[in-house]
């Protein structure tokens, strides 16, 4: 079995802890970040205009990850 790097676990743990503290002590900052994400990345007009760019990028990253996983499993 492959293991997840402890650095990745530490990184995501710190991100989640900071997000939790933000929800407790600074909810207005979390609301601003949420509004910013909705206005930029989840905007329907933005998605309609840049769908091919994002689609090709995601296909490229997905293909790369699949190749890396198969190469590790099969020992290429």
N, C-alpha and C positions, 0 to 999 in steps of 0.2 A: 504494500500500500504506500502511496505517496503521502507525505506529510506536508502540512501548511507551514511555511516559514514562521518562526516566532516573531520576526520583525513585522510581518503582515498582521499578525494577531495583535501585536502591540499598537501598531498604527491605527487599525480600526477600533480597538478598544479606547484609545485616546480620543478619537473622533466622536465615538458614541458618548463618552463621558463628558466631553465639552458640549455636545449637543444637549445632553441631559441638564447640565448646569445652565445652559442658555435658556432652556424651557422654564427652569425654576426661577432664575434671577433676572433674566432679560428677555421676557416674552416678546417685547416690541422689536427687538433685533431679529428674532426668529421670524416674526411676521413680515418684516422688511425683506429678508432673504427669500421667504416663500413668495412674496409678491414679485420680486425681481425675477425669480425662476419662471413664474407663470407668464410674465410679460415678455421674456426673451425666448426661452427654450421651448415652452409649451404653447406659444402663440400659434394659432392656426395659420395665419398668413405666413409666418416664418417657416413653419413646417412645409407649407405648400410650395414656397419659393425654393427651399434648399433640400427638398426630399431626396433628390438624386445624389447630391454630395454626401449627405449623411448615410444614405443607403449604400453607396460604394465604399465608404469608409468602414461601415459596420461589416459588410461582406469581406473586406480585406482583413480586418481584425479577426473575424470569425474563422476565416480560412487559415490564417496564421496560427491561431490557437489550436485548431484541429490538427494542423500539420505538426505543431510542437508536441501535442499530446500523443499522436500516433508515433512520432519519431522516438519519443521516450519509451513508449510501451514496446515497440518492435525493435528498438536498439539500432536505428538507422544511423 
